[in-house]
Amino acid sequence: MFLVALSFAYFAKALSGSYMKSTITQLERRFDIPSYLIGVIDGSFEIGNLLVIAFVSYFGAKLHRPKIIAIGCLLMSLGTFLIALPHFIIGRYKFETSIRSSVNSSSNLSPCPVGSGVLATAPSCEHESRLSMWIYVFLGNILRGIGETPVQPLGISYIDDHALEENAAFYIGCVQTISVIGPVFGYLLGSICAKIYVDIGFVNMESISITPGDARWVGAWWLGYLIAGLITLLSAVPFWFLPKSLPLPERRLAKYSPERTSFIKDSPLLEHKYQADEPANFLEMAKDFLPTLRSLLGNPVYFLYLCITIIQFNSLIGMVTYKPKYIEQHYGQSASKANFLMGVINIPAVALGMFSGGVIMKKFKLSIMGAAKFALGTSLLGYFLSLFFFTMGCENASVAGITRSYNGTESLYKEDKYLLASCNTICDCPRRNWDPVCGENGLTYISPCLAGCRTSHGSGMDTVFEQCSCVAVGNHTASVGQCNNRDSCHRVFPYFLALSVITSFIISLGGTPGYMLLIRCIRPQLKSLALGFHTLTTRTLAGIPAPIYFGAIIDTTCLKWGQKKCGGRGACRIYNTTAYRYSAHLSTLHLHAYYNSEILWAVMHVFTCILCFTNVCLFTSRIS
């Protein structure tokens, strides 16, 4: 029963966590913030963990663990609902456009004002409350992090305390597999919500002149948080009815595996692990906290494993957080499709890999040394395969004045002055707005005004701009939206997906054996604290900084920033795809290289410890 309840809790927290990552670009556009600030919001979950993880792991292990987990699930639910709150107190979404709304329903209005035109003036600048609304998302995510704190350390230690040793790895593998299945549904939910316009039901959809593939589109991001919050709320219910401890199997009481303490200093007596529950004395527990932590960090294998996972998680979290965004920006996919692909292709490969790793460890009965070697081998193979991502490039979108000259020559321009050309100087065009149109020549212009268009007819998505002086072919017309002429991207994209699936599966194979290495290298009564401190350090030194500095790196590749209604830089509209590709993959692989070197040291140290323990046993047997 506990295994089912914990699996559901893992599913709920994984679903809401993955849904948060699926809404990265939606939140960027809705609140007009750059990627590094989105990284701060994403990292706030880890800040919540940081506040309480050590104390929850230490004190919670001595209290009623199932009920502590139930309280955590309630807090997670409350935080998820808080994230959705801004939608209900903020105004309607108004995407930037260089065309008056009346143009969408009128004909023969000129997008090209001559002289002191009205388009050069920003639309009525209200002091928008949305500029600070992201604070609610930040605080809600912190609350989610606080609530999630007891689930992993208390749940995993509860299973390992009451399951047979040969089954513990399999049970933990099942729980971790469920935690990876959760993101499948989280990303699928994100895909569905990304297709729905943010203000659905409150606006006339026929008047919306953007599509889900547009850089200004914002989906119904808030809807998924309401659903995820409800699921998390339900996951708290079973834990209220579970006992503080379960009866131990007779086989577990009768023997104690020497492998578990083969390189543990001051190996514990069996009664330390199975002593009867005593009333918790908080003062005594507080006095023992620092000496206990010092003893834990004195375990060299545990300390090495901490260093390994910090580096690994920096690479993993940075990659996972922005992978849907990478698919959108580099391969020209919509947010909905990017999330769908993450959910149905990439995440199942990770789940299968983690489950297979647990099965392999159970079937072949891998020792501590075997688990360490297996984790190293899968990591090295995944690293070398990841090098092929550099070959799967995609050219920049053809945008006049940014990636192409107005004559069609390829070149990068980072200054707004290059948006002006002889064909549009007669128009008084704003250069900061992003309202792209596609010319008949296959070139995208950031606004109909900068395309030199004089007239327009139609409404919404059917608007056609005519007499465009910069479009020197055909009928000199342009249509709404960017041109979709990146054929090489569509050809290479399936290969990118295939390689992504293979590398994800191979790397995740070593996940469960690596996790069992962590559990088996510590004294049993320190298990909850060890798991909690492991979570604390990885989230502090990886979960918080990784999304921020990965986001800052991504921001450096931006070619065109949007503009807030009241001035100031908004969200990025178009990136330098080549720079984006190299920055993202180099950052990930550089960290992965350090990870491989550290895990190699761990394998060597485990081997040394086991060898020393064997020699001590032989020496002792000869004396006796």
Secondary structure, DSSP 8 states (H G I E B T S, - for coil): -HHHHHHHHHHHHHHHHHHHHHTHHHHHHHHT--HHHHHHHHHHHHHHHHHHHHHHHHHHTTS-HHHHHHHHHHHHHHHHHHHHTHHHHS-------SS-GGGGG-SS--S--BSS-GGGS-S-----GGGGTHHHHHHHHHHHHHHHTTHHHHHHHHHHHHS-HHHHHHHHHHHHHHHHHHHHHHHHHHHHHHHSBTTTTTS-GGG----TTSTT--B-HHHHHHHHHHHHHHHTTGGGGS-SS----HHHHH---GGGGTT-TT---HHHHH-------HHHHHHHHHHHHHHHHT-HHHHHHHHHHHHHHHHHHHHHHHHHHHHHHHH---HHHHHHHIIIIIHHHHHHHHHHHHHHHHHTT--HHHHHHHHHHHHHHHHHHHGGGGG-------BBTTTB-TTS-B----SGGGG--TTTTTB---SS----EEETTS-EESSTTTTT--EEES-GGG-EEE--TT--STT--EEES-----HHHHHHHHHHHHHHHHHHHHHHHTHHHHHHHHHHTS-GGGHHHHHHHHHHHHIIIIITHHHHHHHHHHHTTEEEEEE-TTSSEEEEEEE-HHHHHHHHHHHHHHHHHHHHHHHHHHHHHHHHHHHHHHHHHHHHHHH-
